[in-house]
Amino acid sequence: MLEIVVLYMAVSLILYTIFGGADFGAGVVNMFSDPLEKRVIVKAISPVWEANHMWLILAVVILFVGFPSIYVYLTTFLHIPLIILLVGIILRGSFFAFQHYDAKKDRSQKIYEYFFNAGSLISSFMIGVLVGALFLGWFVETKGFYEAYVRPWFNGFCGMCGLFSTALFSYIANVFLFAESKNVKELTERFAYKTLISGVITFTTGLLTLIYGRYVYTRLFDRVVGTPEGALCFTLIILSIPVLAVAMSSEKYNLARIVAAGQVGLIATAVVIARIPTVVMSRFKVLTFLGNEAPESTIFYLGMALLFGTVFIIPLLLYLFKVFKYSN
């Protein structure tokens, strides 16, 4: 049952990277869009996309219930970036609602949009920062406040990871928005161009992050790309690039979405595999899912709850898509 629980957590993180990432990325894209493009973004950010935070909630609950010692360790040493991430998520969601459901339309709309954009940017960036902190493993329990709670995530490598995650989320958002604007030729061309630009930026920042990690701080390249699984993931990503180009040029909108989601999912899969079963590896502490799990009975009931919950969650999620995406 432990394997099932860990699998659910891994899948939740991967799905959140894909769909939650597209959600955050749409807010980043909104910063560089004109009014016509913004209307597409507003229509796209529906309850379907906001509902994707369920994957993050599921991962956190699994970690809290199934692996409490790992949960306490991470939320202690990474409490500052986690709080910043949560603030970003709250800002973007709240101010999006204020902007588009406020009864009085006045100059405050600009303020609402500013905080929505800022929240999206903060959230996208901090997710990468947190991932970078896990790879670095600079967790020190016996030093001062800065060494223990700031240095593990406030450094150049984590900053590069944040830039990469922001670019990656913008990339998948542009592809999804390309499909959302399929009825307006001018808009599909704009989002196709933005997809190209964000794709180049994503590739560049990703490559620089790997090089930076490999030669400055960590054996990131070896852990993510150097394993057979990681090499397979990135090979499939490279092979999928011409498929995406053909799908977009031939206006195969659903295929473009699937390919882009697959690319981001493969990146997330490579990262997750690199951190499972070992979550934290530093000079002072090694935490793995094997050996730090909750009592056997807790893992059993957690696994059963996840299995039975899937029976209800998946049909309801598909119904949500039907109501808000395919009913018009």
ABEGO torsion letter per residue (X at the ends): XAAAAAAAAAAAAAAAAAAAAAAAAAAAAAAABBAAAAAAAAAABBAAAAAAAAAAAAAAAAAAAABAAAAAAAAAAAAAAAAAAAAAAAAAAAAAAAAAABABBBAAAAAAAAAAAAAAAAAAAAAAAAAAAAAAGBBBAABBAAAAAAAAABBAAAAAAAAAAAAAAAAAAAAAAAAAAAABAAAAAAAAAAAAAAAAAAAAAAAAAAAAAAAAABAAAAAAAABAAAAAAAAAAAAAAAAAAAAAAAGBAAAAAAAAAAAAAAAAAAAAAAAOABABBBAABBBBABGABBBAAAAAAAAAAAAAAAAAAAAAAAAAAAAAAAAX
